[in-house]
Amino acid sequence: MDHRPIMLATGPGGTPLLHRPVLWAAPHRRGCHHGRMAATPRFLTLADVAEVLNTSSAQVYALVRRGDLPAIKIGGRGQWRVEADRLEEYIARMYRDAEQFVAQHPFEESERADTTST
């Protein structure tokens, strides 16, 4: 099988932040393959997404409800699921937005005091 590890987010030393291992199948091999399910979950719960983003489930829910992070509702209780590809797209978009913000708002020495006080 043509699987490669995906590191949605890592902690110190490159350890994955998800509690369970995640493998990324090639797009044409997702789902059932030769009677076995791919090791990659195509959809993540809001709790999974919160863990990847190192934030709360409530914050992820707000991102979904505002339309910032595309998701689907499934089942009778309407549980939210986020497709792994959509999460990666969201993360890439946030990096682009941050780069644009930094370019438009250059760091000034007067801000140094603000960043050192905790």
Biopython code that builds the backbone (N, CA, C, O; Angstrom):
import numpy as np
from Bio.PDB.StructureBuilder import StructureBuilder

atoms = [
    (1, "MET", "N", (0.837, -1.181, 0.000)),
    (1, "MET", "CA", (0.000, 0.000, 0.000)),
    (1, "MET", "C", (0.879, 1.239, 0.000)),
    (1, "MET", "O", (1.959, 1.256, 0.591)),
    (2, "ASP", "N", (0.402, 2.263, -0.666)),
    (2, "ASP", "CA", (1.151, 3.510, -0.778)),
    (2, "ASP", "C", (0.664, 4.503, 0.269)),
    (2, "ASP", "O", (-0.099, 5.416, -0.048)),
    (3, "HIS", "N", (1.095, 4.331, 1.501)),
    (3, "HIS", "CA", (0.732, 5.242, 2.570)),
    (3, "HIS", "C", (1.951, 6.042, 2.973)),
    (3, "HIS", "O", (3.072, 5.533, 2.961)),
    (4, "ARG", "N", (1.732, 7.276, 3.324)),
    (4, "ARG", "CA", (2.798, 8.077, 3.890)),
    (4, "ARG", "C", (2.257, 8.748, 5.141)),
    (4, "ARG", "O", (1.088, 9.131, 5.169)),
    (5, "PRO", "N", (3.066, 8.900, 6.167)),
    (5, "PRO", "CA", (2.561, 9.502, 7.397)),
    (5, "PRO", "C", (2.206, 10.963, 7.180)),
    (5, "PRO", "O", (2.864, 11.673, 6.419)),
    (6, "ILE", "N", (1.159, 11.398, 7.859)),
    (6, "ILE", "CA", (0.792, 12.804, 7.826)),
    (6, "ILE", "C", (1.036, 13.372, 9.213)),
    (6, "ILE", "O", (0.692, 12.749, 10.218)),
    (7, "MET", "N", (1.602, 14.502, 9.260)),
    (7, "MET", "CA", (1.816, 15.191, 10.524)),
    (7, "MET", "C", (1.005, 16.479, 10.480)),
    (7, "MET", "O", (1.509, 17.524, 10.067)),
    (8, "LEU", "N", (-0.246, 16.401, 10.903)),
    (8, "LEU", "CA", (-1.081, 17.592, 10.917)),
    (8, "LEU", "C", (-0.492, 18.629, 11.856)),
    (8, "LEU", "O", (-0.474, 19.818, 11.537)),
    (9, "ALA", "N", (-0.021, 18.199, 12.985)),
    (9, "ALA", "CA", (0.618, 19.092, 13.951)),
    (9, "ALA", "C", (1.512, 18.232, 14.823)),
    (9, "ALA", "O", (1.181, 17.089, 15.140)),
    (10, "THR", "N", (2.635, 18.787, 15.202)),
    (10, "THR", "CA", (3.558, 18.042, 16.039)),
    (10, "THR", "C", (3.953, 18.859, 17.249)),
    (10, "THR", "O", (3.895, 20.088, 17.239)),
    (11, "GLY", "N", (4.351, 18.158, 18.282)),
    (11, "GLY", "CA", (4.823, 18.788, 19.494)),
    (11, "GLY", "C", (6.337, 18.771, 19.541)),
    (11, "GLY", "O", (6.997, 18.570, 18.521)),
    (12, "PRO", "N", (6.889, 18.985, 20.734)),
    (12, "PRO", "CA", (8.347, 18.983, 20.860)),
    (12, "PRO", "C", (8.939, 17.666, 20.373)),
    (12, "PRO", "O", (8.395, 16.595, 20.640)),
    (13, "GLY", "N", (10.038, 17.753, 19.670)),
    (13, "GLY", "CA", (10.697, 16.555, 19.159)),
    (13, "GLY", "C", (9.984, 15.918, 17.987)),
    (13, "GLY", "O", (10.343, 14.814, 17.577)),
    (14, "GLY", "N", (8.972, 16.592, 17.433)),
    (14, "GLY", "CA", (8.275, 16.060, 16.272)),
    (14, "GLY", "C", (7.242, 14.999, 16.586)),
    (14, "GLY", "O", (6.790, 14.301, 15.678)),
    (15, "THR", "N", (6.847, 14.851, 17.864)),
    (15, "THR", "CA", (5.841, 13.851, 18.215)),
    (15, "THR", "C", (4.460, 14.331, 17.779)),
    (15, "THR", "O", (4.130, 15.501, 17.973)),
    (16, "PRO", "N", (3.645, 13.447, 17.192)),
    (16, "PRO", "CA", (2.312, 13.851, 16.748)),
    (16, "PRO", "C", (1.445, 14.267, 17.933)),
    (16, "PRO", "O", (1.546, 13.698, 19.020)),
    (17, "LEU", "N", (0.586, 15.272, 17.709)),
    (17, "LEU", "CA", (-0.302, 15.737, 18.765)),
    (17, "LEU", "C", (-1.570, 14.892, 18.862)),
    (17, "LEU", "O", (-2.237, 14.911, 19.896)),
    (18, "LEU", "N", (-1.913, 14.160, 17.819)),
    (18, "LEU", "CA", (-3.082, 13.289, 17.907)),
    (18, "LEU", "C", (-2.750, 12.076, 18.761)),
    (18, "LEU", "O", (-1.628, 11.573, 18.719)),
    (19, "HIS", "N", (-3.712, 11.608, 19.528)),
    (19, "HIS", "CA", (-3.486, 10.453, 20.388)),
    (19, "HIS", "C", (-3.375, 9.152, 19.609)),
    (19, "HIS", "O", (-2.745, 8.201, 20.071)),
    (20, "ARG", "N", (-3.978, 9.107, 18.437)),
    (20, "ARG", "CA", (-3.908, 7.892, 17.655)),
    (20, "ARG", "C", (-3.096, 8.158, 16.397)),
    (20, "ARG", "O", (-3.103, 9.281, 15.893)),
    (21, "PRO", "N", (-2.406, 7.169, 15.884)),
    (21, "PRO", "CA", (-1.622, 7.387, 14.679)),
    (21, "PRO", "C", (-2.533, 7.651, 13.490)),
    (21, "PRO", "O", (-3.602, 7.052, 13.371)),
    (22, "VAL", "N", (-2.111, 8.536, 12.626)),
    (22, "VAL", "CA", (-2.886, 8.872, 11.443)),
    (22, "VAL", "C", (-2.012, 8.631, 10.230)),
    (22, "VAL", "O", (-0.883, 9.119, 10.167)),
    (23, "LEU", "N", (-2.524, 7.882, 9.266)),
    (23, "LEU", "CA", (-1.824, 7.670, 8.005)),
    (23, "LEU", "C", (-2.654, 8.285, 6.901)),
    (23, "LEU", "O", (-3.884, 8.297, 6.963)),
    (24, "TRP", "N", (-1.997, 8.778, 5.924)),
    (24, "TRP", "CA", (-2.661, 9.447, 4.816)),
    (24, "TRP", "C", (-2.579, 8.554, 3.595)),
    (24, "TRP", "O", (-1.485, 8.279, 3.104)),
    (25, "ALA", "N", (-3.701, 8.105, 3.103)),
    (25, "ALA", "CA", (-3.721, 7.258, 1.913)),
    (25, "ALA", "C", (-3.717, 8.147, 0.682)),
    (25, "ALA", "O", (-4.210, 9.275, 0.715)),
    (26, "ALA", "N", (-3.164, 7.639, -0.387)),
    (26, "ALA", "CA", (-3.240, 8.369, -1.646)),
    (26, "ALA", "C", (-4.714, 8.585, -1.968)),
    (26, "ALA", "O", (-5.527, 7.711, -1.666)),
    (27, "PRO", "N", (-5.099, 9.728, -2.577)),
    (27, "PRO", "CA", (-6.510, 10.048, -2.783)),
    (27, "PRO", "C", (-7.308, 8.951, -3.466)),
    (27, "PRO", "O", (-8.476, 8.750, -3.134)),
    (28, "HIS", "N", (-6.708, 8.232, -4.416)),
    (28, "HIS", "CA", (-7.470, 7.197, -5.119)),
    (28, "HIS", "C", (-7.611, 5.929, -4.286)),
    (28, "HIS", "O", (-8.289, 4.992, -4.708)),
    (29, "ARG", "N", (-6.993, 5.882, -3.128)),
    (29, "ARG", "CA", (-7.053, 4.674, -2.302)),
    (29, "ARG", "C", (-7.787, 4.890, -0.984)),
    (29, "ARG", "O", (-7.751, 4.030, -0.104)),
    (30, "ARG", "N", (-8.444, 6.019, -0.847)),
    (30, "ARG", "CA", (-9.193, 6.260, 0.391)),
    (30, "ARG", "C", (-10.380, 5.327, 0.476)),
    (30, "ARG", "O", (-10.834, 4.771, -0.525)),
    (31, "GLY", "N", (-10.873, 5.167, 1.687)),
    (31, "GLY", "CA", (-12.039, 4.331, 1.883)),
    (31, "GLY", "C", (-11.656, 2.865, 1.910)),
    (31, "GLY", "O", (-10.584, 2.497, 2.390)),
    (32, "CYS", "N", (-12.534, 2.043, 1.395)),
    (32, "CYS", "CA", (-12.312, 0.600, 1.429)),
    (32, "CYS", "C", (-11.380, 0.191, 0.292)),
    (32, "CYS", "O", (-11.569, 0.598, -0.854)),
    (33, "HIS", "N", (-10.380, -0.611, 0.619)),
    (33, "HIS", "CA", (-9.418, -1.065, -0.377)),
    (33, "HIS", "C", (-9.143, -2.542, -0.107)),
    (33, "HIS", "O", (-8.587, -2.897, 0.932)),
    (34, "HIS", "N", (-9.523, -3.374, -1.022)),
    (34, "HIS", "CA", (-9.342, -4.826, -0.881)),
    (34, "HIS", "C", (-9.982, -5.347, 0.409)),
    (34, "HIS", "O", (-9.414, -6.186, 1.106)),
    (35, "GLY", "N", (-11.169, -4.834, 0.706)),
    (35, "GLY", "CA", (-11.894, -5.329, 1.872)),
    (35, "GLY", "C", (-11.434, -4.746, 3.198)),
    (35, "GLY", "O", (-11.973, -5.109, 4.244)),
    (36, "ARG", "N", (-10.448, -3.848, 3.182)),
    (36, "ARG", "CA", (-9.989, -3.227, 4.428)),
    (36, "ARG", "C", (-10.185, -1.722, 4.339)),
    (36, "ARG", "O", (-10.091, -1.135, 3.261)),
    (37, "MET", "N", (-10.455, -1.111, 5.467)),
    (37, "MET", "CA", (-10.580, 0.334, 5.510)),
    (37, "MET", "C", (-9.187, 0.947, 5.530)),
    (37, "MET", "O", (-8.263, 0.380, 6.113)),
    (38, "ALA", "N", (-9.034, 2.107, 4.892)),
    (38, "ALA", "CA", (-7.764, 2.824, 4.949)),
    (38, "ALA", "C", (-7.502, 3.252, 6.376)),
    (38, "ALA", "O", (-8.439, 3.499, 7.135)),
    (39, "ALA", "N", (-6.240, 3.342, 6.747)),
    (39, "ALA", "CA", (-5.868, 3.713, 8.107)),
    (39, "ALA", "C", (-6.168, 5.171, 8.409)),
    (39, "ALA", "O", (-6.185, 5.563, 9.575)),
    (40, "THR", "N", (-6.402, 5.972, 7.399)),
    (40, "THR", "CA", (-6.668, 7.387, 7.579)),
    (40, "THR", "C", (-8.143, 7.638, 7.768)),
    (40, "THR", "O", (-8.956, 7.210, 6.948)),
    (41, "PRO", "N", (-8.506, 8.334, 8.849)),
    (41, "PRO", "CA", (-9.905, 8.754, 8.913)),
    (41, "PRO", "C", (-10.091, 9.935, 7.964)),
    (41, "PRO", "O", (-9.369, 10.928, 8.051)),
    (42, "ARG", "N", (-11.038, 9.823, 7.081)),
    (42, "ARG", "CA", (-11.292, 10.918, 6.147)),
    (42, "ARG", "C", (-11.878, 12.106, 6.887)),
    (42, "ARG", "O", (-11.581, 13.256, 6.564)),
    (43, "PHE", "N", (-12.720, 11.825, 7.891)),
    (43, "PHE", "CA", (-13.382, 12.878, 8.635)),
    (43, "PHE", "C", (-12.919, 12.865, 10.088)),
    (43, "PHE", "O", (-12.703, 11.808, 10.679)),
    (44, "LEU", "N", (-12.773, 14.054, 10.644)),
    (44, "LEU", "CA", (-12.346, 14.219, 12.027)),
    (44, "LEU", "C", (-13.478, 14.826, 12.843)),
    (44, "LEU", "O", (-14.264, 15.623, 12.332)),
    (45, "THR", "N", (-13.555, 14.446, 14.109)),
    (45, "THR", "CA", (-14.513, 15.080, 15.013)),
    (45, "THR", "C", (-14.002, 16.478, 15.357)),
    (45, "THR", "O", (-12.842, 16.804, 15.102)),
    (46, "LEU", "N", (-14.871, 17.295, 15.936)),
    (46, "LEU", "CA", (-14.435, 18.622, 16.362)),
    (46, "LEU", "C", (-13.376, 18.511, 17.453)),
    (46, "LEU", "O", (-12.481, 19.351, 17.536)),
    (47, "ALA", "N", (-13.473, 17.479, 18.291)),
    (47, "ALA", "CA", (-12.455, 17.267, 19.330)),
    (47, "ALA", "C", (-11.103, 16.936, 18.696)),
    (47, "ALA", "O", (-10.069, 17.411, 19.165)),
    (48, "ASP", "N", (-11.105, 16.122, 17.632)),
    (48, "ASP", "CA", (-9.857, 15.814, 16.914)),
    (48, "ASP", "C", (-9.241, 17.085, 16.337)),
    (48, "ASP", "O", (-8.039, 17.320, 16.458)),
    (49, "VAL", "N", (-10.088, 17.900, 15.707)),
    (49, "VAL", "CA", (-9.612, 19.150, 15.110)),
    (49, "VAL", "C", (-9.060, 20.075, 16.195)),
    (49, "VAL", "O", (-8.026, 20.716, 16.005)),
    (50, "ALA", "N", (-9.751, 20.141, 17.327)),
    (50, "ALA", "CA", (-9.292, 20.984, 18.432)),
    (50, "ALA", "C", (-7.910, 20.544, 18.908)),
    (50, "ALA", "O", (-7.064, 21.376, 19.233)),
    (51, "GLU", "N", (-7.692, 19.248, 18.946)),
    (51, "GLU", "CA", (-6.394, 18.721, 19.371)),
    (51, "GLU", "C", (-5.294, 19.103, 18.376)),
    (51, "GLU", "O", (-4.194, 19.489, 18.772)),
    (52, "VAL", "N", (-5.600, 18.992, 17.093)),
    (52, "VAL", "CA", (-4.625, 19.347, 16.058)),
    (52, "VAL", "C", (-4.276, 20.832, 16.139)),
    (52, "VAL", "O", (-3.108, 21.208, 16.032)),
    (53, "LEU", "N", (-5.293, 21.674, 16.328)),
    (53, "LEU", "CA", (-5.085, 23.119, 16.367)),
    (53, "LEU", "C", (-4.680, 23.627, 17.745)),
    (53, "LEU", "O", (-4.404, 24.814, 17.918)),
    (54, "ASN", "N", (-4.647, 22.732, 18.716)),
    (54, "ASN", "CA", (-4.296, 23.098, 20.093)),
    (54, "ASN", "C", (-5.212, 24.204, 20.618)),
    (54, "ASN", "O", (-4.757, 25.227, 21.127)),
    (55, "THR", "N", (-6.505, 23.966, 20.478)),
    (55, "THR", "CA", (-7.516, 24.901, 20.944)),
    (55, "THR", "C", (-8.678, 24.099, 21.531)),
    (55, "THR", "O", (-8.575, 22.880, 21.665)),
    (56, "SER", "N", (-9.757, 24.750, 21.875)),
    (56, "SER", "CA", (-10.894, 24.049, 22.477)),
    (56, "SER", "C", (-11.893, 23.597, 21.417)),
    (56, "SER", "O", (-11.926, 24.124, 20.305)),
    (57, "SER", "N", (-12.694, 22.624, 21.784)),
    (57, "SER", "CA", (-13.770, 22.176, 20.890)),
    (57, "SER", "C", (-14.757, 23.307, 20.644)),
    (57, "SER", "O", (-15.319, 23.417, 19.555)),
    (58, "ALA", "N", (-14.971, 24.151, 21.654)),
    (58, "ALA", "CA", (-15.886, 25.287, 21.505)),
    (58, "ALA", "C", (-15.363, 26.259, 20.447)),
    (58, "ALA", "O", (-16.143, 26.798, 19.662)),
    (59, "GLN", "N", (-14.054, 26.484, 20.422)),
    (59, "GLN", "CA", (-13.475, 27.371, 19.416)),
    (59, "GLN", "C", (-13.618, 26.767, 18.022)),
    (59, "GLN", "O", (-13.920, 27.481, 17.066)),
    (60, "VAL", "N", (-13.404, 25.463, 17.900)),
    (60, "VAL", "CA", (-13.562, 24.797, 16.604)),
    (60, "VAL", "C", (-15.019, 24.873, 16.159)),
    (60, "VAL", "O", (-15.300, 25.118, 14.986)),
    (61, "TYR", "N", (-15.942, 24.665, 17.090)),
    (61, "TYR", "CA", (-17.367, 24.772, 16.774)),
    (61, "TYR", "C", (-17.686, 26.172, 16.234)),
    (61, "TYR", "O", (-18.439, 26.318, 15.271)),
    (62, "ALA", "N", (-17.105, 27.192, 16.863)),
    (62, "ALA", "CA", (-17.327, 28.567, 16.401)),
    (62, "ALA", "C", (-16.762, 28.758, 14.992)),
    (62, "ALA", "O", (-17.390, 29.417, 14.163)),
    (63, "LEU", "N", (-15.588, 28.192, 14.710)),
    (63, "LEU", "CA", (-15.011, 28.281, 13.367)),
    (63, "LEU", "C", (-15.939, 27.645, 12.335)),
    (63, "LEU", "O", (-16.127, 28.178, 11.241)),
    (64, "VAL", "N", (-16.515, 26.503, 12.696)),
    (64, "VAL", "CA", (-17.433, 25.792, 11.797)),
    (64, "VAL", "C", (-18.707, 26.600, 11.600)),
    (64, "VAL", "O", (-19.152, 26.786, 10.467)),
    (65, "ARG", "N", (-19.294, 27.079, 12.682)),
    (65, "ARG", "CA", (-20.573, 27.795, 12.593)),
    (65, "ARG", "C", (-20.448, 29.125, 11.858)),
    (65, "ARG", "O", (-21.397, 29.565, 11.208)),
    (66, "ARG", "N", (-19.284, 29.770, 11.956)),
    (66, "ARG", "CA", (-19.050, 31.017, 11.216)),
    (66, "ARG", "C", (-18.743, 30.759, 9.747)),
    (66, "ARG", "O", (-18.747, 31.689, 8.941)),
    (67, "GLY", "N", (-18.477, 29.498, 9.392)),
    (67, "GLY", "CA", (-18.155, 29.167, 8.016)),
    (67, "GLY", "C", (-16.675, 29.294, 7.698)),
    (67, "GLY", "O", (-16.284, 29.178, 6.536)),
    (68, "ASP", "N", (-15.850, 29.530, 8.703)),
    (68, "ASP", "CA", (-14.404, 29.637, 8.484)),
    (68, "ASP", "C", (-13.776, 28.284, 8.185)),
    (68, "ASP", "O", (-12.813, 28.197, 7.423)),
    (69, "LEU", "N", (-14.319, 27.232, 8.781)),
    (69, "LEU", "CA", (-13.809, 25.875, 8.605)),
    (69, "LEU", "C", (-14.956, 25.004, 8.079)),
    (69, "LEU", "O", (-15.890, 24.706, 8.824)),
    (70, "PRO", "N", (-14.899, 24.596, 6.812)),
    (70, "PRO", "CA", (-15.988, 23.794, 6.247)),
    (70, "PRO", "C", (-16.150, 22.466, 6.983)),
    (70, "PRO", "O", (-15.169, 21.804, 7.325)),
    (71, "ALA", "N", (-17.401, 22.092, 7.217)),
    (71, "ALA", "CA", (-17.712, 20.840, 7.913)),
    (71, "ALA", "C", (-19.075, 20.349, 7.453)),
    (71, "ALA", "O", (-19.836, 21.074, 6.812)),
    (72, "ILE", "N", (-19.361, 19.104, 7.794)),
    (72, "ILE", "CA", (-20.675, 18.529, 7.499)),
    (72, "ILE", "C", (-21.301, 18.056, 8.801)),
    (72, "ILE", "O", (-20.606, 17.779, 9.778)),
    (73, "LYS", "N", (-22.625, 17.969, 8.798)),
    (73, "LYS", "CA", (-23.376, 17.439, 9.939)),
    (73, "LYS", "C", (-23.869, 16.057, 9.558)),
    (73, "LYS", "O", (-24.438, 15.865, 8.484)),
    (74, "ILE", "N", (-23.646, 15.087, 10.451)),
    (74, "ILE", "CA", (-24.072, 13.722, 10.137)),
    (74, "ILE", "C", (-24.938, 13.172, 11.254)),
    (74, "ILE", "O", (-24.889, 13.647, 12.388)),
    (75, "GLY", "N", (-25.724, 12.175, 10.924)),
    (75, "GLY", "CA", (-26.506, 11.443, 11.906)),
    (75, "GLY", "C", (-27.692, 12.214, 12.453)),
    (75, "GLY", "O", (-27.865, 13.405, 12.197)),
    (76, "GLY", "N", (-28.498, 11.495, 13.213)),
    (76, "GLY", "CA", (-29.704, 12.056, 13.794)),
    (76, "GLY", "C", (-29.440, 13.154, 14.803)),
    (76, "GLY", "O", (-30.256, 14.060, 14.973)),
    (77, "ARG", "N", (-28.300, 13.075, 15.473)),
    (77, "ARG", "CA", (-27.965, 14.098, 16.470)),
    (77, "ARG", "C", (-27.170, 15.238, 15.866)),
    (77, "ARG", "O", (-26.796, 16.176, 16.570)),
    (78, "GLY", "N", (-26.905, 15.167, 14.561)),
    (78, "GLY", "CA", (-26.236, 16.251, 13.855)),
    (78, "GLY", "C", (-24.828, 16.515, 14.339)),
    (78, "GLY", "O", (-24.466, 17.655, 14.631)),
    (79, "GLN", "N", (-24.029, 15.458, 14.425)),
    (79, "GLN", "CA", (-22.647, 15.630, 14.861)),
    (79, "GLN", "C", (-21.814, 16.184, 13.712)),
    (79, "GLN", "O", (-21.956, 15.761, 12.565)),
    (80, "TRP", "N", (-20.944, 17.136, 14.035)),
    (80, "TRP", "CA", (-20.109, 17.775, 13.028)),
    (80, "TRP", "C", (-18.881, 16.940, 12.727)),
    (80, "TRP", "O", (-18.297, 16.323, 13.618)),
    (81, "ARG", "N", (-18.494, 16.927, 11.453)),
    (81, "ARG", "CA", (-17.258, 16.272, 11.025)),
    (81, "ARG", "C", (-16.539, 17.200, 10.044)),
    (81, "ARG", "O", (-17.165, 17.857, 9.212)),
    (82, "VAL", "N", (-15.217, 17.236, 10.162)),
    (82, "VAL", "CA", (-14.378, 18.056, 9.287)),
    (82, "VAL", "C", (-13.504, 17.117, 8.468)),
    (82, "VAL", "O", (-12.814, 16.260, 9.021)),
    (83, "GLU", "N", (-13.534, 17.277, 7.166)),
    (83, "GLU", "CA", (-12.703, 16.448, 6.298)),
    (83, "GLU", "C", (-11.236, 16.860, 6.490)),
    (83, "GLU", "O", (-10.925, 18.049, 6.559)),
    (84, "ALA", "N", (-10.356, 15.884, 6.574)),
    (84, "ALA", "CA", (-8.933, 16.146, 6.825)),
    (84, "ALA", "C", (-8.361, 17.104, 5.782)),
    (84, "ALA", "O", (-7.568, 17.981, 6.126)),
    (85, "ASP", "N", (-8.746, 16.955, 4.525)),
    (85, "ASP", "CA", (-8.263, 17.856, 3.473)),
    (85, "ASP", "C", (-8.689, 19.294, 3.740)),
    (85, "ASP", "O", (-7.919, 20.229, 3.521)),
    (86, "ARG", "N", (-9.923, 19.465, 4.216)),
    (86, "ARG", "CA", (-10.430, 20.816, 4.504)),
    (86, "ARG", "C", (-9.668, 21.436, 5.663)),
    (86, "ARG", "O", (-9.410, 22.640, 5.666)),
    (87, "LEU", "N", (-9.307, 20.619, 6.653)),
    (87, "LEU", "CA", (-8.517, 21.124, 7.775)),
    (87, "LEU", "C", (-7.155, 21.591, 7.282)),
    (87, "LEU", "O", (-6.687, 22.657, 7.681)),
    (88, "GLU", "N", (-6.511, 20.805, 6.418)),
    (88, "GLU", "CA", (-5.210, 21.198, 5.877)),
    (88, "GLU", "C", (-5.329, 22.496, 5.068)),
    (88, "GLU", "O", (-4.454, 23.359, 5.141)),
    (89, "GLU", "N", (-6.404, 22.629, 4.305)),
    (89, "GLU", "CA", (-6.627, 23.859, 3.538)),
    (89, "GLU", "C", (-6.812, 25.048, 4.470)),
    (89, "GLU", "O", (-6.286, 26.130, 4.211)),
    (90, "TYR", "N", (-7.552, 24.852, 5.548)),
    (90, "TYR", "CA", (-7.772, 25.909, 6.529)),
    (90, "TYR", "C", (-6.437, 26.347, 7.150)),
    (90, "TYR", "O", (-6.167, 27.542, 7.269)),
    (91, "ILE", "N", (-5.612, 25.378, 7.540)),
    (91, "ILE", "CA", (-4.313, 25.695, 8.147)),
    (91, "ILE", "C", (-3.452, 26.475, 7.153)),
    (91, "ILE", "O", (-2.826, 27.466, 7.530)),
    (92, "ALA", "N", (-3.411, 26.046, 5.903)),
    (92, "ALA", "CA", (-2.634, 26.751, 4.882)),
    (92, "ALA", "C", (-3.151, 28.180, 4.701)),
    (92, "ALA", "O", (-2.365, 29.115, 4.552)),
    (93, "ARG", "N", (-4.482, 28.342, 4.715)),
    (93, "ARG", "CA", (-5.073, 29.672, 4.582)),
    (93, "ARG", "C", (-4.701, 30.561, 5.763)),
    (93, "ARG", "O", (-4.446, 31.752, 5.584)),
    (94, "MET", "N", (-4.668, 29.999, 6.959)),
    (94, "MET", "CA", (-4.305, 30.781, 8.142)),
    (94, "MET", "C", (-2.841, 31.215, 8.080)),
    (94, "MET", "O", (-2.499, 32.312, 8.522)),
    (95, "TYR", "N", (-1.977, 30.358, 7.532)),
    (95, "TYR", "CA", (-0.574, 30.752, 7.332)),
    (95, "TYR", "C", (-0.482, 31.911, 6.347)),
    (95, "TYR", "O", (0.261, 32.865, 6.577)),
    (96, "ARG", "N", (-1.237, 31.832, 5.247)),
    (96, "ARG", "CA", (-1.223, 32.926, 4.267)),
    (96, "ARG", "C", (-1.735, 34.221, 4.886)),
    (96, "ARG", "O", (-1.161, 35.287, 4.665)),
    (97, "ASP", "N", (-2.813, 34.130, 5.662)),
    (97, "ASP", "CA", (-3.365, 35.316, 6.326)),
    (97, "ASP", "C", (-2.360, 35.917, 7.305)),
    (97, "ASP", "O", (-2.222, 37.138, 7.383)),
    (98, "ALA", "N", (-1.656, 35.062, 8.054)),
    (98, "ALA", "CA", (-0.665, 35.546, 9.011)),
    (98, "ALA", "C", (0.494, 36.226, 8.286)),
    (98, "ALA", "O", (0.976, 37.269, 8.728)),
    (99, "GLU", "N", (0.943, 35.640, 7.173)),
    (99, "GLU", "CA", (2.026, 36.251, 6.389)),
    (99, "GLU", "C", (1.609, 37.617, 5.871)),
    (99, "GLU", "O", (2.394, 38.566, 5.892)),
    (100, "GLN", "N", (0.377, 37.710, 5.409)),
    (100, "GLN", "CA", (-0.131, 38.981, 4.897)),
    (100, "GLN", "C", (-0.220, 40.013, 6.023)),
    (100, "GLN", "O", (0.127, 41.177, 5.823)),
    (101, "PHE", "N", (-0.676, 39.598, 7.191)),
    (101, "PHE", "CA", (-0.770, 40.504, 8.336)),
    (101, "PHE", "C", (0.606, 41.037, 8.713)),
    (101, "PHE", "O", (0.776, 42.236, 8.931)),
    (102, "VAL", "N", (1.592, 40.136, 8.790)),
    (102, "VAL", "CA", (2.948, 40.538, 9.155)),
    (102, "VAL", "C", (3.506, 41.521, 8.122)),
    (102, "VAL", "O", (4.162, 42.499, 8.481)),
    (103, "ALA", "N", (3.244, 41.259, 6.847)),
    (103, "ALA", "CA", (3.737, 42.150, 5.796)),
    (103, "ALA", "C", (3.092, 43.534, 5.897)),
    (103, "ALA", "O", (3.748, 44.542, 5.632)),
    (104, "GLN", "N", (1.827, 43.590, 6.273)),
    (104, "GLN", "CA", (1.102, 44.859, 6.357)),
    (104, "GLN", "C", (1.322, 45.583, 7.674)),
    (104, "GLN", "O", (1.076, 46.785, 7.775)),
    (105, "HIS", "N", (1.786, 44.855, 8.687)),
    (105, "HIS", "CA", (1.987, 45.428, 10.016)),
    (105, "HIS", "C", (3.393, 45.092, 10.509)),
    (105, "HIS", "O", (3.558, 44.204, 11.345)),
    (106, "PRO", "N", (4.397, 45.788, 10.005)),
    (106, "PRO", "CA", (5.773, 45.464, 10.398)),
    (106, "PRO", "C", (5.965, 45.611, 11.904)),
    (106, "PRO", "O", (5.365, 46.473, 12.545)),
    (107, "PHE", "N", (6.814, 44.751, 12.446)),
    (107, "PHE", "CA", (7.133, 44.780, 13.865)),
    (107, "PHE", "C", (7.913, 46.051, 14.172)),
    (107, "PHE", "O", (8.854, 46.400, 13.460)),
    (108, "GLU", "N", (7.519, 46.731, 15.227)),
    (108, "GLU", "CA", (8.222, 47.942, 15.646)),
    (108, "GLU", "C", (8.797, 47.728, 17.034)),
    (108, "GLU", "O", (8.240, 46.992, 17.849)),
    (109, "GLU", "N", (9.916, 48.380, 17.286)),
    (109, "GLU", "CA", (10.600, 48.225, 18.579)),
    (109, "GLU", "C", (9.696, 48.577, 19.749)),
    (109, "GLU", "O", (9.855, 48.012, 20.832)),
    (110, "SER", "N", (8.758, 49.486, 19.565)),
    (110, "SER", "CA", (7.861, 49.867, 20.670)),
    (110, "SER", "C", (6.987, 48.696, 21.106)),
    (110, "SER", "O", (6.468, 48.699, 22.222)),
    (111, "GLU", "N", (6.818, 47.705, 20.251)),
    (111, "GLU", "CA", (6.027, 46.517, 20.596)),
    (111, "GLU", "C", (6.802, 45.551, 21.477)),
    (111, "GLU", "O", (6.203, 44.680, 22.108)),
    (112, "ARG", "N", (8.114, 45.687, 21.533)),
    (112, "ARG", "CA", (8.938, 44.760, 22.291)),
    (112, "ARG", "C", (8.478, 44.658, 23.747)),
    (112, "ARG", "O", (8.453, 43.560, 24.302)),
    (113, "ALA", "N", (8.124, 45.752, 24.360)),
    (113, "ALA", "CA", (7.660, 45.752, 25.752)),
    (113, "ALA", "C", (6.378, 44.944, 25.892)),
    (113, "ALA", "O", (6.165, 44.272, 26.901)),
    (114, "ASP", "N", (5.524, 45.014, 24.871)),
    (114, "ASP", "CA", (4.254, 44.278, 24.910)),
    (114, "ASP", "C", (4.482, 42.770, 24.848)),
    (114, "ASP", "O", (3.723, 42.007, 25.445)),
    (115, "THR", "N", (5.514, 42.334, 24.136)),
    (115, "THR", "CA", (5.738, 40.898, 23.957)),
    (115, "THR", "C", (6.478, 40.273, 25.127)),
    (115, "THR", "O", (6.434, 39.055, 25.297)),
    (116, "THR", "N", (7.158, 41.080, 25.939)),
    (116, "THR", "CA", (7.933, 40.506, 27.045)),
    (116, "THR", "C", (7.148, 40.470, 28.346)),
    (116, "THR", "O", (7.524, 39.732, 29.257)),
    (117, "SER", "N", (6.090, 41.227, 28.465)),
    (117, "SER", "CA", (5.325, 41.214, 29.720)),
    (117, "SER", "C", (4.312, 40.090, 29.697)),
    (117, "SER", "O", (3.471, 40.003, 28.803)),
    (118, "THR", "N", (4.410, 39.223, 30.708)),
    (118, "THR", "CA", (3.448, 38.113, 30.807)),
    (118, "THR", "C", (2.926, 38.021, 32.202)),
    (118, "THR", "O", (2.105, 37.153, 32.498)),
]
sb = StructureBuilder()
sb.init_structure("model")
sb.init_model(0)
sb.init_chain("A")
sb.init_seg("    ")
for serial, (resi, resn, name, xyz) in enumerate(atoms, 1):
    if name == "N":
        sb.init_residue(resn, " ", resi, " ")
    sb.init_atom(name, np.array(xyz, "f"), 0.0, 1.0, " ", f" {name:<3s}", serial, name[0])
structure = sb.get_structure()
